[in-house]
Amino acid sequence: MTELLPREAAPTREAARACADAARAHLLSRQHGEGWWKGELETNVTMEAEDLLLRRFLGIDDENVVDETARWIRSRQREDGTWSNFRGGPADLSTTVEAYTALRLAGDPLDAAHLRRAREYILDSGGLEATRVFTRIWLALFGQWSWRELPVLPPEMVLLPGWFPLNVYDWACWARQTVVPLTIVGSARPSRPLGFGVRELRTGVRRRESESLLSWSGVFHGLDAVLHRVERLPVRPLRRRALEKAERWILDRQEADGGWGGIQPPWVYSILALHLRGYPVDHPVIRKALDGLEGFTVRERTPDGWVRRLEACQSPVWDTGLAMTALLDSGTPPDDPALDRATDWLLREEIRSEGDWQVRRPGVPPSGWAFEFANDHYPDTDDTAEVLLALRRVRHPEPARLAATVDRATDWLVAMQSADGGWGAFDADNTRTLCEKLPFCDFGAVIDPPSADVTAHIVELLAARGLAGQAAARRGVRWLLERQEADGSWFGRWGANYVYGTGAVVPALVACGIERSHQAVRAAVNWLAAHQNADGGWGEDLRSYTDRAWAGRGASTPSQTAWALLALLAAGERGDLVRRGVEWLVATQRADGGWDEPQFTGTGFPGDFYINYHLYRVVFPLSALGRYLDTAGSGDRAGPG
């Protein structure tokens, strides 16, 4: 293939090969002995702040835990005294309030300079009165906010049938698992000693709701006022029944590792809810839950001493699927022992038990994979597609077992397609927007509608399996084409943002037979060309979720540069656009074969919660380099157009 390359491209190819080889060696060195990969998931300091508050509420403070956690929180404070939700992002009021409260809990004096700077920002930004509902719930647990000034979530919600509006299955699975325990917490309205007060963070200006009574938001705010009056009545038979059902619902969904859904919010609120239902901290259920949280703890020695932080989630299945694809893309033999070990582990991780997804898809045989080590109730379509894209390429000693698993999981994916032709992550047809209008819902995504990135991954998998001509794939392609932005990009729900969406969709469309000359593909290439940075890489600031002016704009990162290259290579680009992107990856590689990426490029809730996946900076560049090396010299295009 080398002789087909233009003479000036040879050095780039040689450098790319050396870069890919080093990255592959680095990735292989990070594989666990059981076969999986897992990079840290870095988030913001609300994880640590809420952990300290949980421990204070339960009466299980530990001096070392408090000291190490507080040291981490202090290390994340910015010069202006604030905390943000992602590296380089704007200050966030609620995050700053929770961090401030946690440091007061740790004993930092009120007149300390770092707290004074934080307090000035908080008061200038509206004080406690302007924080999100979740922050004020934490304050209410300690008598620092009135439960009467929080939206009501009645436990009776759990009694609503699946067809009735606002039943718990109208919520996305992550919101559902949080809302059910919060109905118990909100019903109990506890108030325990914090050891100090935070009245200094109040402005005295009450929040005013401006929703029109003719809107759903206005109606629900009026209903909330009625529910507050009802809450003052003594416990009634219906309330007792609802609380019992909510308790059983939580218990039935505790995972093998002690958690709920493998993510921090439902885990923490389920502990609070069960404790308020009478479970002491030494009860096996609570003990298992608290012990499980330790598995999400990262301890690290720094020049200032040991720090302790928590992962909001862990991603071994996701990371393993992506790592396998990266190795295969970069020339690793399909029967390599590392791939065999990874395949064996993934085959054991397939979910064959029932879950909430069956409420909308009854009768569908269980299959699929979840994001985490232990989350058997919530397989997701995105992980399943990425795992299958890897598994279908390996050569395993048990081909019949592998084939049966791939077939079964593919059938499950097809069954999870939503009525409009797209795919959501965890549920089919989770598209009712009514719960978004509740006063409670001022933070994060609370439903799980189809998204371009998830749909693209599944469509790409169907094409790889020879199913591009079948109805599910055709409907998925139509859904993607109809959702292209006017500028040629696609919105990225689970990654930042338009670069991620475009990087996922273009390869899927081409895999399904859409011509590279198709206007949708050419528009995407032109958008990527217009947003390449002067250094040759691509980057996109997470503010693009709230401000469209940031779309495709930001400092170059390894993962986002790789996403752009994956789209361009699939579109047939072989000219300067691609060359400069590859050269950027080569020039920024570390000596150990990895890359630095302090920026957050993963998305939990658009506009609110973001993730720095520490393995993204390796797996995606390796895939992009591998595909570049595999295609360099064939069908070169001079540039976009």
Steps between C-alpha positions, in 0.01 A plus 500: 500500500792735569585540132153643435560788740598841373868558579430777751260277699757231584650674807152553648420134445825384661448731797138388530608136505750563779240703688239224466745231609587695815133567575412133452776392738381756753139380473598133533698583814184633661291185455393335823591137553131403470487650152332836548614861469381788718612860506405740777183705454580847628207731581450800730529547875129454575580127517739555789295771670186286505700202626612701804145622559365145473750381761410787733128419460559131580733583788798316353749784461861388473775755562735362235224480240395858572857633487593327173171589333520863608855519367373386160213751502738784588733395217218545249411855612584769248677830558170688512379277786254298294462145376390402149345186356781439251859605443508855368124544525307784661437515873200299618296632790364172638834322471666789683238495778544124552879528499487792745270304734726195485805709592312656792420143609873422478572785742618774265445831686230736385746786456750296293593681179393213270156480663460877497560505123251218450242674719528824304429316177209309651331814631562689177338212310179486703604301805341179622169619362630466143648150530355191334249275673753224577726742687211631707394141582844439652467821701149402614635169636687710757243770567678755281205527264129452557332192355198726449702689239586190295284338232297203618560156352216291643577131558164419343676540164624142532140377499417650161462244218743508208245659265420790735687831451786564746531136604858413599567332163443831322832609652837398360647207691759719679230749603254222593753340734556839665140616519362188671730527805453876509124451541583324827753764608262784417215329684712453814628859493791430737721761663822395672782705656765626261720651770495846344273718292524654154263790545783725384425372149144633495410820320151528647350528151244228436485326166203603291340261254384679185333211315163580349208309650409417141821296460574153632778644717254745650244228560755283679619788716138553604461128566818507708342756731201270548726201568682696771170542684420130458844407638404649836226241553570192713630188325211341312449140381585591140817678611601203714447264207699729267792520741506123538498452124775758449712325763450162331572655157836623630590173670417299188747705295805489723788359298762242593753774581258664742405787272209608289547540127875531545476879533534736794161682525267198540762326712520785752129579508408133535724479807329806645153368419554157653664650807197724547279192466670358807807321367795570733848555359603151610210335315636265229333699221647833614835347589523342154413832338760695697766239440421510128562875488857436609555327167429833332762681709828621352784587739809678375812641660567866412762751617240627748421153635256223419179596320181299468244533225206298370403385156137571419499180297736238359521394136677163461264359236505816292876539533561134415289512184675816383844361589435182299389703199810721528728196511328340203506826305874530557584155370484275804420144382138402574617194697752691711504375862408847629187498284418145610511605865287806431248293305472242777434776752237669282321173433467452876367855536203457264179578689243220485271620781187713494507878530297821490540518120242220474223737610508642146621179330322210672573155367839589351768252613763670717847573371741790466771654714507772762764766547622380838631192679168441677179639351288205399172694496604757242676379185538780250490507125815710453726267695341203329567641153864579579559158656348328198706709258806357673381143558401443138863559395680264738593138433409318819566137598124451550350640178155349551465655846618834371266491199199414717575792732544745213174386338305521825631847586438627147138384522467685832636818345255485211213450745609810695449733201259782579189568298660795318787284369773614740642342812522633854766371734306300759133485404288497189255787446601684816389826344217645710611851593239571764730418793745765372241763600497404869653758739739227616664471158741792490812287448603237250327294237200315645388309190688277256387577145690372194830673430718524191812344653321198646294447185813527286689238700211256465451569129874447447477167684203388291689586183808311622280198553364517147163638608518844335216413265258397772226725631664586835818632340315685224277673754807586708676654199190703418486621861865610483462682171196686631689613812805651330553858610471775241878553510573133419580371850311274740428560869697273735294394802764292681819668380616855435316589287449568131845356429397183685162475329649558155784258571246230579244561226717530187662154536157350566342655192786392277491149646131483413566582136452876493733625226794711609383757247161527671419855605469402866851354503651790308330751733649319800848505343469870427395567860800308634731681259367836617563410864850355478732693730809677374715233668331227294288349777137533600339596827162611630428673827212356701332839500374408153214322679365831623649744249500399132782747433736246660406221258822345368712756686754421768858398567609193306467172689609146407152350523322773305772507235455126464122532466542750220754275325271198526229694318735641238660162428158338464404780260800419280716798596875446454635852452634777719204491739585147606876539477504800734277320750726196499806719538343666803445161665859399424644827631305493828554135596678443830812289530300216659269474198204681652374857475413773747138614503400715798186614318169328564364350176229268639145597586274383778226764482536762224540841655546369853727199557812399310763227511868467418540139386868434559516222241346706218837669445647161398231287336361754254837628372616141454188416298544811287868429436429139417231590249721768350779247449257248356361744244792731425568512130167360385243728340668823605288815493666838471273651762139563604232575252 
